[in-house]
């Protein structure tokens, strides 16, 4: 192919991807385009529905996608905050900070389209990452987000949720599931 033909081919591919892309509006009003797919639709719901309803003042620190592990603007923000994410070792689908809380709460989120809930092992790795970043463990919260309670990943992996984590379902956006030990929670959840 000559350069002109390659431009046409690349342009056609980009237009087709754009047509199926998922557009998400971040809490600060920034609009970001995510790759087409179920995980992106779940992340869109987390950012546009769950975060504003659940958090006092949400700030999206990073959103990961299959092709764009750490978005360039997110990488700059993380660097300015002194935070690092090694995309080859540990990569949550999203990290959202609630700056209305003291101390700030860091929500580590997995969009479970096929697999990848926050189980005990994943929670331990995420807590180690937080400790390496000088984020206190008690400032960390964990959310596994699904398309719905009846989606195959939710039915298959709900049993694997780590204690002390939450689940959210895009098809029931006004509800959240908390998984915790009763012995350690003699009062209503306030987190």
NORNOR-V556904 format. One record per residue. N is the residue number from 1. SS is DSSP state (alpha for helix, beta for strand, coil for the rest). PHI is phi in degrees with one decimal (* if undefined). Layout:
n=N ss=SS phi=PHI
n=N ss=SS phi=PHI
This chain:
n=1 ss=coil phi=*
n=2 ss=coil phi=-81.9
n=3 ss=alpha phi=-55.8
n=4 ss=alpha phi=-64.5
n=5 ss=alpha phi=-67.0
n=6 ss=alpha phi=-64.9
n=7 ss=alpha phi=-61.2
n=8 ss=alpha phi=-60.3
n=9 ss=alpha phi=-64.6
n=10 ss=alpha phi=-64.3
n=11 ss=alpha phi=-62.3
n=12 ss=alpha phi=-64.1
n=13 ss=alpha phi=-64.6
n=14 ss=alpha phi=-63.6
n=15 ss=alpha phi=-63.6
n=16 ss=alpha phi=-65.5
n=17 ss=alpha phi=-63.7
n=18 ss=alpha phi=-61.7
n=19 ss=alpha phi=-63.8
n=20 ss=alpha phi=-105.7
n=21 ss=coil phi=-67.1
n=22 ss=beta phi=-106.2
n=23 ss=beta phi=-96.8
n=24 ss=beta phi=-127.0
n=25 ss=beta phi=-101.1
n=26 ss=coil phi=-73.4
n=27 ss=coil phi=-56.1
n=28 ss=coil phi=-84.6
n=29 ss=coil phi=95.3
n=30 ss=coil phi=-65.1
n=31 ss=beta phi=-104.6
n=32 ss=beta phi=-125.6
n=33 ss=beta phi=-102.9
n=34 ss=beta phi=-101.9
n=35 ss=coil phi=-59.9
n=36 ss=coil phi=-60.5
n=37 ss=coil phi=141.6
n=38 ss=alpha phi=-62.5
n=39 ss=alpha phi=-62.6
n=40 ss=alpha phi=-66.2
n=41 ss=alpha phi=-64.7
n=42 ss=alpha phi=-63.5
n=43 ss=alpha phi=-61.6
n=44 ss=alpha phi=-57.9
n=45 ss=alpha phi=-64.4
n=46 ss=alpha phi=-59.3
n=47 ss=alpha phi=-73.9
n=48 ss=alpha phi=-89.9
n=49 ss=alpha phi=-114.0
n=50 ss=alpha phi=-64.7
n=51 ss=alpha phi=-57.9
n=52 ss=alpha phi=-65.5
n=53 ss=alpha phi=-79.1
n=54 ss=alpha phi=-96.3
n=55 ss=coil phi=-105.7
n=56 ss=coil phi=-69.1
n=57 ss=coil phi=-149.9
n=58 ss=beta phi=-75.5
n=59 ss=beta phi=-127.7
n=60 ss=beta phi=-78.7
n=61 ss=beta phi=-88.8
n=62 ss=beta phi=-160.6
n=63 ss=beta phi=-130.7
n=64 ss=coil phi=-103.5
n=65 ss=coil phi=-135.3
n=66 ss=coil phi=-56.1
n=67 ss=coil phi=-89.2
n=68 ss=coil phi=-127.5
n=69 ss=coil phi=-52.6
n=70 ss=coil phi=-128.4
n=71 ss=coil phi=-57.8
n=72 ss=alpha phi=-55.1
n=73 ss=alpha phi=-65.1
n=74 ss=alpha phi=-65.7
n=75 ss=alpha phi=-60.2
n=76 ss=alpha phi=-64.4
n=77 ss=alpha phi=-62.5
n=78 ss=alpha phi=-59.4
n=79 ss=alpha phi=-61.2
n=80 ss=alpha phi=-65.5
n=81 ss=alpha phi=-89.3
n=82 ss=coil phi=76.2
n=83 ss=coil phi=-108.1
n=84 ss=coil phi=-130.1
n=85 ss=coil phi=-128.6
n=86 ss=coil phi=-87.1
n=87 ss=coil phi=-62.1
n=88 ss=coil phi=-86.0
n=89 ss=coil phi=-109.9
n=90 ss=coil phi=-149.6
n=91 ss=coil phi=-143.2
n=92 ss=coil phi=-67.3
n=93 ss=coil phi=-67.8
n=94 ss=beta phi=-155.5
n=95 ss=beta phi=-127.9
n=96 ss=beta phi=-125.0
n=97 ss=beta phi=-100.8
n=98 ss=beta phi=-100.2
n=99 ss=coil phi=-81.6
n=100 ss=coil phi=-84.2
n=101 ss=coil phi=-100.8
n=102 ss=coil phi=-127.4
n=103 ss=coil phi=-71.3
n=104 ss=coil phi=-59.5
n=105 ss=beta phi=-97.7
n=106 ss=beta phi=-106.8
n=107 ss=beta phi=-96.3
n=108 ss=beta phi=-103.7
n=109 ss=beta phi=-121.9
n=110 ss=beta phi=-117.8
n=111 ss=beta phi=-91.5
n=112 ss=beta phi=-97.6
n=113 ss=coil phi=-89.0
n=114 ss=coil phi=-122.5
n=115 ss=coil phi=-164.2
n=116 ss=coil phi=106.0
n=117 ss=coil phi=-68.3
n=118 ss=coil phi=-85.5
n=119 ss=coil phi=-92.7
n=120 ss=alpha phi=-59.7
n=121 ss=alpha phi=-66.2
n=122 ss=alpha phi=-64.9
n=123 ss=alpha phi=-59.4
n=124 ss=alpha phi=-62.9
n=125 ss=alpha phi=-65.6
n=126 ss=alpha phi=-66.6
n=127 ss=alpha phi=-66.1
n=128 ss=alpha phi=-65.8
n=129 ss=alpha phi=-58.9
n=130 ss=alpha phi=-59.8
n=131 ss=alpha phi=-61.0
n=132 ss=alpha phi=-62.7
n=133 ss=coil phi=-92.9
n=134 ss=coil phi=68.1
n=135 ss=coil phi=-97.3
n=136 ss=coil phi=-65.3
n=137 ss=alpha phi=-57.5
n=138 ss=alpha phi=-73.8
n=139 ss=alpha phi=-94.2
n=140 ss=beta phi=-96.5
n=141 ss=beta phi=-130.0
n=142 ss=beta phi=-132.6
n=143 ss=beta phi=-133.0
n=144 ss=beta phi=-101.7
n=145 ss=beta phi=-110.3
n=146 ss=beta phi=-122.6
n=147 ss=coil phi=-67.5
n=148 ss=coil phi=-170.2
n=149 ss=coil phi=-64.0
n=150 ss=coil phi=-96.3
n=151 ss=coil phi=-68.4
n=152 ss=alpha phi=-53.2
n=153 ss=alpha phi=-63.1
n=154 ss=alpha phi=-67.7
n=155 ss=alpha phi=-64.6
n=156 ss=alpha phi=-79.3
n=157 ss=alpha phi=-111.3
n=158 ss=alpha phi=-55.2
n=159 ss=alpha phi=-64.2
n=160 ss=alpha phi=-96.5
n=161 ss=coil phi=-58.0
n=162 ss=coil phi=-72.4
n=163 ss=coil phi=-62.4
n=164 ss=coil phi=83.7
n=165 ss=beta phi=-121.9
n=166 ss=beta phi=-127.0
n=167 ss=beta phi=-129.9
n=168 ss=beta phi=-135.7
n=169 ss=beta phi=-121.7
n=170 ss=alpha phi=-60.3
n=171 ss=alpha phi=-82.9
n=172 ss=alpha phi=-134.7
n=173 ss=coil phi=-64.5
n=174 ss=coil phi=-91.1
n=175 ss=coil phi=-126.0
n=176 ss=beta phi=-146.0
n=177 ss=beta phi=-103.5
n=178 ss=beta phi=-109.3
n=179 ss=beta phi=-118.3
n=180 ss=coil phi=-148.1
n=181 ss=coil phi=-85.6
n=182 ss=alpha phi=-62.1
n=183 ss=alpha phi=-58.7
n=184 ss=alpha phi=-99.5
n=185 ss=coil phi=-134.9
n=186 ss=coil phi=-77.5
n=187 ss=coil phi=-127.9
n=188 ss=coil phi=-62.1
n=189 ss=coil phi=-65.5
n=190 ss=coil phi=-120.7
n=191 ss=coil phi=-89.5
